[in-house]
Amino acid sequence: MSALRIAYFAHIFPSKSETWIYHEIDELRRLGCDVRVFASHIRPDGIPEELRRFAEITTYLPDQARSVVAGLHEIAHRSLL
């Protein structure tokens, strides 16, 4: 059986204020889920060391002006839905 695939959508990720999401993602990954994050904003500068593992599972969409259709195409192309 393949792992359950879960996608999170965020504006800016990782962000220092989203600690509950980090705990949730860590637990889902511990349970064997394939978790990916899609952020509509570019990768933040100066990501703290303890949050860098979350940046590794995040796809940063080019910018906020990108259309919803283009973003959904990117997700479908990666076979996550």
ZAMARBA-394853 format. One record per atom (N, C-alpha, C): residue number from 1; x, z, y; residue in three letters. Coordinates in Angstrom, 3 decimals, decimal comma. Each point is the difference from the previous one (the first is absolute). Layout:
<nodes>
<node k="NUM" px="X" pz="Z" py="Y" r="Ala"/>
...
</nodes>
This chain:
<nodes>
<node k="1" px="0,849" pz="0,000" py="-1,174" r="Met"/>
<node k="1" px="-0,849" pz="0,000" py="1,174" r="Met"/>
<node k="1" px="0,896" pz="0,000" py="1,239" r="Met"/>
<node k="2" px="-0,337" pz="-0,839" py="0,975" r="Ser"/>
<node k="2" px="0,809" pz="-0,054" py="1,210" r="Ser"/>
<node k="2" px="-0,376" pz="1,139" py="0,940" r="Ser"/>
<node k="3" px="0,930" pz="0,322" py="0,881" r="Ala"/>
<node k="3" px="-0,216" pz="1,097" py="0,945" r="Ala"/>
<node k="3" px="-1,095" pz="-0,359" py="0,998" r="Ala"/>
<node k="4" px="-0,757" pz="0,982" py="0,396" r="Leu"/>
<node k="4" px="-1,004" pz="-0,171" py="1,038" r="Leu"/>
<node k="4" px="0,724" pz="-0,338" py="1,292" r="Leu"/>
<node k="5" px="-0,448" pz="-1,053" py="0,703" r="Arg"/>
<node k="5" px="0,621" pz="-0,409" py="1,256" r="Arg"/>
<node k="5" px="-0,869" pz="0,448" py="1,168" r="Arg"/>
<node k="6" px="0,621" pz="0,684" py="0,953" r="Ile"/>
<node k="6" px="-0,714" pz="0,550" py="1,147" r="Ile"/>
<node k="6" px="0,691" pz="-0,462" py="1,273" r="Ile"/>
<node k="7" px="-0,793" pz="-0,463" py="0,974" r="Ala"/>
<node k="7" px="0,538" pz="-0,432" py="1,286" r="Ala"/>
<node k="7" px="-0,506" pz="0,926" py="1,103" r="Ala"/>
<node k="8" px="0,903" pz="0,408" py="0,856" r="Tyr"/>
<node k="8" px="-0,345" pz="0,760" py="1,196" r="Tyr"/>
<node k="8" px="0,220" pz="-0,911" py="1,192" r="Tyr"/>
<node k="9" px="-0,868" pz="0,117" py="0,998" r="Phe"/>
<node k="9" px="0,140" pz="-0,776" py="1,225" r="Phe"/>
<node k="9" px="0,202" pz="0,972" py="1,148" r="Phe"/>
<node k="10" px="1,010" pz="-0,260" py="0,824" r="Ala"/>
<node k="10" px="0,315" pz="0,887" py="1,111" r="Ala"/>
<node k="10" px="0,438" pz="-0,814" py="1,203" r="Ala"/>
<node k="11" px="-0,073" pz="0,619" py="1,143" r="His"/>
<node k="11" px="0,474" pz="-0,657" py="1,214" r="His"/>
<node k="11" px="1,525" pz="0,124" py="0,071" r="His"/>
<node k="12" px="0,481" pz="1,226" py="0,053" r="Ile"/>
<node k="12" px="1,441" pz="0,283" py="0,013" r="Ile"/>
<node k="12" px="0,303" pz="0,865" py="-1,209" r="Ile"/>
<node k="13" px="0,991" pz="-0,412" py="-0,775" r="Phe"/>
<node k="13" px="0,323" pz="0,764" py="-1,215" r="Phe"/>
<node k="13" px="1,472" pz="-0,179" py="-0,335" r="Phe"/>
<node k="14" px="0,703" pz="1,038" py="-0,367" r="Pro"/>
<node k="14" px="-0,445" pz="1,395" py="-0,011" r="Pro"/>
<node k="14" px="-0,041" pz="0,586" py="1,406" r="Pro"/>
<node k="15" px="-0,828" pz="0,999" py="0,138" r="Ser"/>
<node k="15" px="-0,166" pz="0,704" py="1,265" r="Ser"/>
<node k="15" px="0,092" pz="1,497" py="-0,295" r="Ser"/>
<node k="16" px="0,624" pz="0,740" py="0,885" r="Lys"/>
<node k="16" px="0,190" pz="1,440" py="-0,230" r="Lys"/>
<node k="16" px="-1,316" pz="0,763" py="-0,148" r="Lys"/>
<node k="17" px="-1,087" pz="-0,555" py="0,543" r="Ser"/>
<node k="17" px="-1,273" pz="0,733" py="-0,014" r="Ser"/>
<node k="17" px="-0,841" pz="-0,250" py="-1,250" r="Ser"/>
<node k="18" px="0,451" pz="-0,806" py="-0,915" r="Glu"/>
<node k="18" px="-0,804" pz="-0,373" py="-1,167" r="Glu"/>
<node k="18" px="0,423" pz="0,732" py="-1,280" r="Glu"/>
<node k="19" px="0,332" pz="1,264" py="0,089" r="Thr"/>
<node k="19" px="0,548" pz="0,713" py="-1,154" r="Thr"/>
<node k="19" px="-0,940" pz="0,034" py="-1,201" r="Thr"/>
<node k="20" px="-1,301" pz="0,066" py="0,219" r="Trp"/>
<node k="20" px="-0,940" pz="0,041" py="-1,131" r="Trp"/>
<node k="20" px="0,065" pz="-1,294" py="-0,798" r="Trp"/>
<node k="21" px="0,234" pz="-1,130" py="0,670" r="Ile"/>
<node k="21" px="0,117" pz="-1,270" py="-0,712" r="Ile"/>
<node k="21" px="1,253" pz="-0,001" py="-0,873" r="Ile"/>
<node k="22" px="1,089" pz="0,570" py="0,481" r="Tyr"/>
<node k="22" px="1,241" pz="0,045" py="-0,790" r="Tyr"/>
<node k="22" px="-0,206" pz="0,781" py="-1,283" r="Tyr"/>
<node k="23" px="-0,685" pz="1,126" py="0,109" r="His"/>
<node k="23" px="-0,266" pz="0,811" py="-1,194" r="His"/>
<node k="23" px="-0,899" pz="-0,767" py="-0,987" r="His"/>
<node k="24" px="-0,983" pz="-0,696" py="0,538" r="Glu"/>
<node k="24" px="-0,908" pz="-0,769" py="-0,840" r="Glu"/>
<node k="24" px="0,736" pz="-1,148" py="-0,702" r="Glu"/>
<node k="25" px="0,819" pz="-0,728" py="0,744" r="Ile"/>
<node k="25" px="0,764" pz="-1,108" py="-0,584" r="Ile"/>
<node k="25" px="0,970" pz="0,516" py="-1,056" r="Ile"/>
<node k="26" px="0,705" pz="1,081" py="0,302" r="Asp"/>
<node k="26" px="0,934" pz="0,574" py="-0,982" r="Asp"/>
<node k="26" px="-0,720" pz="0,360" py="-1,296" r="Asp"/>
<node k="27" px="-1,179" pz="0,600" py="0,113" r="Glu"/>
<node k="27" px="-0,746" pz="0,407" py="-1,194" r="Glu"/>
<node k="27" px="-0,492" pz="-1,219" py="-0,782" r="Glu"/>
<node k="28" px="-0,515" pz="-1,008" py="0,706" r="Leu"/>
<node k="28" px="-0,458" pz="-1,209" py="-0,683" r="Leu"/>
<node k="28" px="1,155" pz="-0,687" py="-0,727" r="Leu"/>
<node k="29" px="1,174" pz="-0,052" py="0,626" r="Arg"/>
<node k="29" px="1,157" pz="-0,609" py="-0,652" r="Arg"/>
<node k="29" px="0,447" pz="0,833" py="-1,196" r="Arg"/>
<node k="30" px="-0,085" pz="1,325" py="0,125" r="Arg"/>
<node k="30" px="0,358" pz="0,881" py="-1,116" r="Arg"/>
<node k="30" px="-0,921" pz="-0,262" py="-1,190" r="Arg"/>
<node k="31" px="-1,251" pz="-0,329" py="0,283" r="Leu"/>
<node k="31" px="-0,982" pz="-0,291" py="-1,049" r="Leu"/>
<node k="31" px="0,144" pz="-1,421" py="-0,551" r="Leu"/>
<node k="32" px="0,946" pz="-0,765" py="0,541" r="Gly"/>
<node k="32" px="0,271" pz="-1,328" py="-0,527" r="Gly"/>
<node k="32" px="-0,660" pz="-1,155" py="0,736" r="Gly"/>
<node k="33" px="-0,614" pz="0,275" py="1,141" r="Cys"/>
<node k="33" px="-0,646" pz="-1,060" py="0,773" r="Cys"/>
<node k="33" px="1,036" pz="-0,807" py="0,783" r="Cys"/>
<node k="34" px="-0,291" pz="-1,274" py="0,184" r="Asp"/>
<node k="34" px="0,813" pz="-0,883" py="0,829" r="Asp"/>
<node k="34" px="-0,603" pz="0,029" py="1,399" r="Asp"/>
<node k="35" px="0,632" pz="0,719" py="0,917" r="Val"/>
<node k="35" px="-0,536" pz="0,194" py="1,346" r="Val"/>
<node k="35" px="0,789" pz="-0,843" py="0,989" r="Val"/>
<node k="36" px="-0,720" pz="-0,742" py="0,839" r="Arg"/>
<node k="36" px="0,608" pz="-0,799" py="1,069" r="Arg"/>
<node k="36" px="-0,708" pz="0,330" py="1,298" r="Arg"/>
<node k="37" px="0,755" pz="-0,112" py="1,092" r="Val"/>
<node k="37" px="-0,555" pz="0,249" py="1,325" r="Val"/>
<node k="37" px="0,179" pz="-1,269" py="0,825" r="Val"/>
<node k="38" px="-1,014" pz="-0,335" py="0,780" r="Phe"/>
<node k="38" px="0,060" pz="-1,131" py="0,916" r="Phe"/>
<node k="38" px="-0,196" pz="0,536" py="1,407" r="Phe"/>
<node k="39" px="0,971" pz="-0,242" py="0,871" r="Ala"/>
<node k="39" px="-0,062" pz="0,490" py="1,374" r="Ala"/>
<node k="39" px="-0,132" pz="-1,178" py="0,956" r="Ala"/>
<node k="40" px="-0,905" pz="0,114" py="0,955" r="Ser"/>
<node k="40" px="-0,220" pz="-1,081" py="0,950" r="Ser"/>
<node k="40" px="1,036" pz="-0,018" py="1,113" r="Ser"/>
<node k="41" px="0,760" pz="1,068" py="0,138" r="His"/>
<node k="41" px="1,028" pz="0,101" py="1,034" r="His"/>
<node k="41" px="1,366" pz="-0,197" py="-0,635" r="His"/>
<node k="42" px="0,976" pz="-0,398" py="0,791" r="Ile"/>
<node k="42" px="1,352" pz="-0,165" py="-0,525" r="Ile"/>
<node k="42" px="0,550" pz="1,337" py="-0,493" r="Ile"/>
<node k="43" px="1,028" pz="-0,063" py="-0,839" r="Arg"/>
<node k="43" px="0,626" pz="1,211" py="-0,536" r="Arg"/>
<node k="43" px="0,513" pz="0,867" py="1,148" r="Arg"/>
<node k="44" px="-0,350" pz="1,279" py="-0,007" r="Pro"/>
<node k="44" px="0,457" pz="0,891" py="1,076" r="Pro"/>
<node k="44" px="1,512" pz="0,195" py="-0,030" r="Pro"/>
<node k="45" px="0,562" pz="0,232" py="1,157" r="Asp"/>
<node k="45" px="1,432" pz="0,310" py="0,096" r="Asp"/>
<node k="45" px="0,224" pz="1,471" py="-0,335" r="Asp"/>
<node k="46" px="1,159" pz="0,301" py="-0,522" r="Gly"/>
<node k="46" px="0,388" pz="1,389" py="-0,231" r="Gly"/>
<node k="46" px="-0,871" pz="0,737" py="-0,994" r="Gly"/>
<node k="47" px="-0,263" pz="-0,594" py="-1,132" r="Ile"/>
<node k="47" px="-0,798" pz="0,670" py="-1,023" r="Ile"/>
<node k="47" px="0,828" pz="1,146" py="-0,586" r="Ile"/>
<node k="48" px="-0,550" pz="1,216" py="-0,005" r="Pro"/>
<node k="48" px="0,741" pz="1,128" py="-0,572" r="Pro"/>
<node k="48" px="0,345" pz="-0,247" py="-1,475" r="Pro"/>
<node k="49" px="1,108" pz="0,515" py="-0,432" r="Glu"/>
<node k="49" px="0,494" pz="-0,195" py="-1,367" r="Glu"/>
<node k="49" px="-1,067" pz="0,320" py="-1,052" r="Glu"/>
<node k="50" px="-0,746" pz="1,076" py="0,209" r="Glu"/>
<node k="50" px="-0,985" pz="0,416" py="-1,010" r="Glu"/>
<node k="50" px="-1,205" pz="-0,942" py="-0,079" r="Glu"/>
<node k="51" px="-0,158" pz="-0,906" py="0,967" r="Leu"/>
<node k="51" px="-1,120" pz="-0,941" py="-0,018" r="Leu"/>
<node k="51" px="0,419" pz="-1,428" py="-0,355" r="Leu"/>
<node k="52" px="1,262" pz="-0,252" py="-0,163" r="Arg"/>
<node k="52" px="0,485" pz="-1,357" py="-0,260" r="Arg"/>
<node k="52" px="-0,533" pz="-0,575" py="-1,306" r="Arg"/>
<node k="53" px="-0,269" pz="0,833" py="-0,978" r="Arg"/>
<node k="53" px="-0,523" pz="-0,512" py="-1,264" r="Arg"/>
<node k="53" px="-1,368" pz="-0,649" py="0,202" r="Arg"/>
<node k="54" px="-0,749" pz="0,443" py="1,005" r="Phe"/>
<node k="54" px="-1,300" pz="-0,594" py="0,287" r="Phe"/>
<node k="54" px="0,151" pz="-1,352" py="0,689" r="Phe"/>
<node k="55" px="1,019" pz="-0,146" py="0,812" r="Ala"/>
<node k="55" px="0,251" pz="-1,296" py="0,643" r="Ala"/>
<node k="55" px="0,340" pz="-1,053" py="-1,047" r="Ala"/>
<node k="56" px="0,602" pz="0,417" py="-1,105" r="Glu"/>
<node k="56" px="0,378" pz="-0,933" py="-1,071" r="Glu"/>
<node k="56" px="-1,212" pz="-0,595" py="-0,716" r="Glu"/>
<node k="57" px="-1,141" pz="0,683" py="0,030" r="Ile"/>
<node k="57" px="-1,202" pz="-0,516" py="-0,673" r="Ile"/>
<node k="57" px="-0,991" pz="-0,579" py="1,004" r="Ile"/>
<node k="58" px="0,446" pz="-0,178" py="1,242" r="Thr"/>
<node k="58" px="-0,875" pz="-0,484" py="1,066" r="Thr"/>
<node k="58" px="0,318" pz="-1,441" py="0,350" r="Thr"/>
<node k="59" px="-1,050" pz="-0,804" py="0,108" r="Thr"/>
<node k="59" px="0,125" pz="-1,364" py="0,498" r="Thr"/>
<node k="59" px="-0,421" pz="0,028" py="1,455" r="Thr"/>
<node k="60" px="0,919" pz="-0,403" py="0,884" r="Tyr"/>
<node k="60" px="-0,273" pz="0,009" py="1,434" r="Tyr"/>
<node k="60" px="-0,471" pz="-1,380" py="0,429" r="Tyr"/>
<node k="61" px="-1,248" pz="-0,094" py="0,392" r="Leu"/>
<node k="61" px="-0,536" pz="-1,263" py="0,477" r="Leu"/>
<node k="61" px="0,670" pz="-0,298" py="1,342" r="Leu"/>
<node k="62" px="0,261" pz="-1,244" py="0,302" r="Pro"/>
<node k="62" px="0,834" pz="-0,367" py="1,151" r="Pro"/>
<node k="62" px="-0,350" pz="0,678" py="1,317" r="Pro"/>
<node k="63" px="-1,259" pz="0,099" py="0,361" r="Asp"/>
<node k="63" px="-0,372" pz="0,693" py="1,231" r="Asp"/>
<node k="63" px="-1,505" pz="0,219" py="0,030" r="Asp"/>
<node k="64" px="-0,467" pz="0,736" py="0,979" r="Gln"/>
<node k="64" px="-1,424" pz="0,350" py="0,066" r="Gln"/>
<node k="64" px="-0,873" pz="-1,214" py="0,296" r="Gln"/>
<node k="65" px="0,565" pz="-1,041" py="0,573" r="Ala"/>
<node k="65" px="-0,784" pz="-1,180" py="0,356" r="Ala"/>
<node k="65" px="-0,321" pz="-0,871" py="-1,214" r="Ala"/>
<node k="66" px="0,603" pz="0,284" py="-1,129" r="Arg"/>
<node k="66" px="-0,257" pz="-0,791" py="-1,201" r="Arg"/>
<node k="66" px="-1,463" pz="0,137" py="-0,394" r="Arg"/>
<node k="67" px="-0,617" pz="-1,067" py="-0,367" r="Ser"/>
<node k="67" px="-1,429" pz="0,026" py="-0,303" r="Ser"/>
<node k="67" px="-0,275" pz="0,738" py="-1,308" r="Ser"/>
<node k="68" px="-1,205" pz="0,490" py="-0,127" r="Val"/>
<node k="68" px="-0,419" pz="0,691" py="-1,214" r="Val"/>
<node k="68" px="0,068" pz="-0,955" py="-1,190" r="Val"/>
<node k="69" px="-0,371" pz="-1,260" py="0,217" r="Val"/>
<node k="69" px="0,033" pz="-0,976" py="-1,076" r="Val"/>
<node k="69" px="1,420" pz="-0,191" py="-0,522" r="Val"/>
<node k="70" px="0,965" pz="-0,087" py="0,903" r="Ala"/>
<node k="70" px="1,393" pz="-0,164" py="-0,420" r="Ala"/>
<node k="70" px="0,484" pz="1,235" py="-0,759" r="Ala"/>
<node k="71" px="-0,404" pz="1,187" py="0,437" r="Gly"/>
<node k="71" px="0,380" pz="1,216" py="-0,699" r="Gly"/>
<node k="71" px="-0,588" pz="0,065" py="-1,397" r="Gly"/>
<node k="72" px="-1,253" pz="-0,385" py="-0,133" r="Leu"/>
<node k="72" px="-0,635" pz="-0,016" py="-1,323" r="Leu"/>
<node k="72" px="0,632" pz="-1,051" py="-0,898" r="Leu"/>
<node k="73" px="0,396" pz="-1,120" py="0,569" r="His"/>
<node k="73" px="0,695" pz="-1,028" py="-0,777" r="His"/>
<node k="73" px="1,308" pz="0,557" py="-0,560" r="His"/>
<node k="74" px="0,734" pz="0,755" py="0,815" r="Glu"/>
<node k="74" px="1,267" pz="0,602" py="-0,449" r="Glu"/>
<node k="74" px="-0,250" pz="0,945" py="-1,172" r="Glu"/>
<node k="75" px="-1,039" pz="0,800" py="0,099" r="Ile"/>
<node k="75" px="-0,320" pz="0,951" py="-1,068" r="Ile"/>
<node k="75" px="-0,387" pz="-0,749" py="-1,278" r="Ile"/>
<node k="76" px="-0,875" pz="-0,979" py="0,139" r="Ala"/>
<node k="76" px="-0,437" pz="-0,769" py="-1,175" r="Ala"/>
<node k="76" px="1,176" pz="-0,740" py="-0,637" r="Ala"/>
<node k="77" px="0,882" pz="-0,486" py="0,832" r="His"/>
<node k="77" px="1,184" pz="-0,719" py="-0,501" r="His"/>
<node k="77" px="0,881" pz="0,915" py="-0,861" r="His"/>
<node k="78" px="0,017" pz="1,276" py="0,336" r="Arg"/>
<node k="78" px="0,812" pz="0,967" py="-0,750" r="Arg"/>
<node k="78" px="-0,758" pz="0,550" py="-1,199" r="Arg"/>
<node k="79" px="-1,181" pz="-0,491" py="-0,243" r="Ser"/>
<node k="79" px="-0,816" pz="0,368" py="-1,166" r="Ser"/>
<node k="79" px="-0,282" pz="1,511" py="-0,077" r="Ser"/>
<node k="80" px="-0,289" pz="0,595" py="1,122" r="Leu"/>
<node k="80" px="-0,292" pz="1,428" py="-0,018" r="Leu"/>
<node k="80" px="-1,491" pz="0,298" py="-0,075" r="Leu"/>
<node k="81" px="-0,833" pz="-0,979" py="0,279" r="Leu"/>
<node k="81" px="-1,438" pz="0,246" py="-0,067" r="Leu"/>
<node k="81" px="-0,540" pz="-0,500" py="-1,322" r="Leu"/>
</nodes>
